[in-house]
Amino acid sequence: MTKKIAFQGEPGAFSHAAALGVFPDATFLPHVTFEEAMAAVQNGVADRAVLPVENSLYGRITDIHHLLPESGLFIVGETYLRIEMNLLGVPGATLADIKAVQSQPPALGQCRKFIADHGLRTINGADTAGSAREVAARGDQSVAAIASRLAGEIYGLDLLKTNIEDAQHNTTRFLVMSRDKQEAPAGDRVKTTFVFRVRNVPAALYKAMGGFATNGVNMTKLESYMVGGAFTATQFYADIEGHPSDVGVQHAFDELRFFTDRFDILGVYPAAEPR
């Protein structure tokens, strides 16, 4: 049976491209918000959701860190997508014809040098794929979109220039979410993601983290964010290399639990190589 995969954005969005890379034979369900994409999995409309969690230029995707712990979904995989910005024009247009470019503000900002070098006017769009759709519908050869190759293919636009972004290392990490808990078997390339909240005692965070160092567990991510609008209630989101069944991880988690009043594992899944 063909899997149904939810993502946030319009068809042709970078999230769509990331989902396509993981599930090439799936049916894809676009959603306006992250909440709607998650709800599709929660309600059984979709089998999985592929959601961005962090970007090498912009850091974490803030909404996701707040939504994941309360979603009831589990992380079952991850993937990395190299974000390549492309100049897409209506059929027959050439680079010399282009006077303006449309895309979402972050994408325009990532292509600042190209835009300045060509003296182009910028038009703010809601997102990259939506901009491609609007440029195609407008049919104006002087206006191009900045979006993914996939968006160009979907909306019938010509690829006028590839990789026009200023930073060549722009990469987004995506998580694959499921309503069913599916833990990867213990192995060399496993990640465990969890959230925790330290108790209000002196040096609680320092002591909670000590167990990972003393037991040789590599923590690849640790981020804090406020919960409930309270400046004193801080929750932490963390990734480690290792499986909960590993002896070192077990000992580290035992120490962590002693200094926390909330600890939830969000997923144990195969680690992917950044691309």
C-alpha positions in Angstrom: 0.0 0.0 0.0 1.3 3.5 -0.9 2.3 5.5 2.1 0.7 8.9 2.6 3.3 11.5 3.8 2.3 14.9 5.3 4.5 18.0 5.1 4.2 21.7 5.8 4.0 24.0 2.8 2.8 23.9 -0.8 3.7 21.3 -3.4 7.2 21.9 -4.4 8.3 23.2 -1.0 11.7 22.1 0.3 9.9 20.0 2.9 8.2 18.2 -0.1 11.6 17.6 -1.7 12.9 16.2 1.6 9.9 13.9 2.0 10.3 12.7 -1.6 13.9 11.8 -0.9 12.8 9.5 2.0 9.6 8.2 0.4 10.0 8.3 -3.4 6.9 6.2 -4.1 4.6 7.9 -1.6 1.5 10.1 -1.9 2.2 13.5 -0.5 -0.2 15.7 1.6 0.6 19.4 1.8 -0.5 21.4 4.9 -0.5 25.0 5.7 0.9 24.6 9.3 3.1 22.2 11.2 0.1 21.5 13.5 -2.0 20.4 10.6 0.7 18.2 9.2 1.1 16.6 12.7 -2.7 16.2 13.1 -2.8 14.3 9.8 -0.6 11.7 11.3 -2.4 11.8 14.7 -5.7 11.2 13.0 -4.5 8.5 10.6 -5.0 10.5 7.5 -1.2 10.3 6.9 1.3 7.5 7.7 4.2 9.8 8.4 5.1 13.5 8.6 8.4 14.9 7.4 9.1 18.2 9.3 12.1 20.5 9.5 13.8 20.9 12.9 16.9 22.9 12.2 18.8 24.8 9.5 22.5 25.4 9.3 22.0 29.1 8.7 19.0 29.9 10.8 19.3 27.4 13.6 16.3 25.7 15.1 12.8 25.8 13.8 11.2 27.3 16.9 7.7 26.0 16.5 8.8 22.4 16.2 10.5 22.3 19.5 7.3 23.4 21.2 5.0 21.1 19.2 6.9 17.8 19.2 6.8 17.0 23.0 3.0 17.5 23.1 2.1 15.9 19.8 2.1 12.3 20.9 4.1 11.4 17.8 7.4 9.6 17.7 10.6 10.3 15.7 11.4 7.3 13.6 14.0 8.8 11.2 15.8 11.8 10.0 17.1 13.2 6.7 19.2 16.2 5.6 18.4 18.3 2.6 20.9 20.6 0.9 18.9 23.8 0.2 19.6 24.8 -3.3 18.0 28.1 -4.5 17.2 28.2 -8.1 16.0 31.0 -10.4 12.8 29.9 -12.1 11.2 31.8 -15.0 8.1 31.3 -17.2 8.6 29.3 -20.3 10.6 31.2 -22.9 12.1 33.7 -20.4 15.9 34.2 -20.3 18.1 35.5 -17.5 18.4 38.8 -19.4 14.6 39.2 -19.3 14.3 39.1 -15.5 13.8 42.4 -13.6 12.3 41.1 -10.4 12.4 38.0 -8.2 9.7 36.6 -5.8 10.2 34.3 -2.9 9.8 34.2 0.9 12.1 36.7 2.7 14.6 34.2 4.1 15.2 32.8 0.6 15.6 36.3 -0.8 18.1 37.0 2.0 20.1 33.9 1.2 20.4 35.1 -2.5 21.3 38.7 -1.7 24.6 38.8 -3.7 23.0 37.3 -6.8 20.0 39.7 -6.6 22.4 42.7 -6.1 24.7 41.7 -8.9 21.8 41.5 -11.4 20.0 44.6 -10.1 16.8 42.8 -9.4 13.8 44.1 -7.6 12.5 41.8 -4.8 8.9 40.7 -4.2 8.1 39.1 -0.8 6.1 35.9 -1.1 4.5 33.7 1.6 6.8 30.8 0.7 9.1 29.5 -2.0 6.8 27.0 -3.7 3.8 29.4 -3.5 6.0 32.1 -5.2 6.7 29.6 -8.0 3.0 28.9 -8.4 2.2 32.6 -8.5 4.9 33.4 -11.0 3.7 30.6 -13.3 0.1 31.9 -13.0 1.1 35.5 -13.7 3.0 34.6 -16.9 5.2 37.7 -16.8 8.6 36.9 -18.4 10.2 39.8 -16.4 9.5 38.1 -13.0 11.1 34.9 -11.8 10.8 32.9 -8.6 13.5 31.6 -6.3 12.5 28.1 -5.3 13.4 24.4 -5.5 13.9 22.4 -8.7 10.9 20.4 -7.7 8.7 23.5 -7.6 9.9 24.4 -11.1 8.9 21.0 -12.4 5.5 21.1 -10.7 4.5 24.5 -12.0 6.1 24.3 -15.4 8.8 26.9 -15.0 12.2 27.0 -16.8 15.4 26.6 -14.8 17.3 29.8 -15.5 20.1 29.6 -13.0 21.0 27.0 -10.4 22.5 27.4 -6.9 22.2 31.1 -6.7 22.4 31.1 -2.8 25.3 33.0 -1.1 26.1 30.2 1.4 26.9 26.8 -0.1 26.5 25.0 3.2 22.8 25.8 3.7 21.3 22.5 4.9 18.1 21.6 6.7 17.6 18.6 9.0 14.2 17.0 8.9 12.5 14.5 11.3 10.3 11.7 10.2 7.3 11.4 12.6 5.0 8.5 13.2 2.0 7.9 15.6 3.5 4.4 16.3 6.6 4.0 18.4 9.3 2.2 16.4 12.7 2.1 18.0 15.8 1.4 15.9 17.8 -1.6 17.1 21.0 -0.9 19.0 23.9 -0.2 16.7 26.7 2.2 15.8 24.6 4.8 14.0 21.6 5.4 16.3 20.3 8.7 17.7 18.1 9.2 20.7 16.1 12.5 21.1 14.5 13.5 24.4 13.2 16.4 26.3 13.6 17.2 30.0 13.0 19.8 32.6 15.4 20.2 35.5 14.2 20.5 39.1 14.6 23.9 40.7 17.7 23.1 42.7 21.2 24.7 42.5 23.4 23.4 39.7 20.7 21.0 38.6 21.5 21.3 34.9 25.3 20.9 35.5 24.7 17.8 37.5 22.1 16.4 35.1 24.6 16.8 32.2 27.5 15.3 34.1 26.4 11.7 33.5 26.7 12.0 29.8 30.4 13.1 30.1 31.4 10.5 32.7 29.7 7.7 30.7 31.2 8.7 27.3 27.9 9.6 25.7 28.2 12.2 22.9 25.5 14.8 23.0 25.1 16.4 19.6 22.4 18.9 20.5 21.1 20.7 23.6 18.7 23.6 23.3 16.5 25.3 25.9 13.2 27.1 25.5 10.6 28.5 27.8 7.3 26.7 28.4 4.0 28.2 29.4 5.3 31.7 29.0 7.2 31.5 32.4 10.7 32.7 32.6 11.5 30.2 35.3 10.2 27.1 33.5 12.8 26.0 31.0 12.6 22.8 29.0 15.5 21.3 27.2 15.6 19.4 23.9 18.5 17.1 23.3 20.0 14.6 20.8 22.6 12.0 21.7 24.5 9.4 19.8 23.5 6.0 21.2 20.6 3.7 22.1 18.8 3.6 25.5 19.9 0.0 25.9 23.6 1.0 25.8 25.1 0.7 29.2 26.6 4.2 29.1 23.3 5.8 28.0 21.4 3.9 30.7 23.7 5.3 33.4 23.5 8.8 31.9 19.7 8.7 31.9 19.7 7.4 35.5 21.6 10.5 36.6 19.5 12.8 34.4 16.3 11.5 35.9 17.5 12.3 39.4 17.7 16.0 38.7 14.6 16.4 36.5 10.9 16.6 37.0 10.1 15.7 33.4 11.9 13.3 31.0 10.5 12.0 27.8 12.1 10.1 25.0 10.8 11.3 21.6 12.5 8.8 19.4 15.3 6.3 18.9 16.1 6.2 15.2 18.9 5.5 12.6 21.2 8.5 12.2 21.5 10.0 8.7 24.6 11.5 7.2 24.4 15.3 6.6 24.6 16.0 2.8 
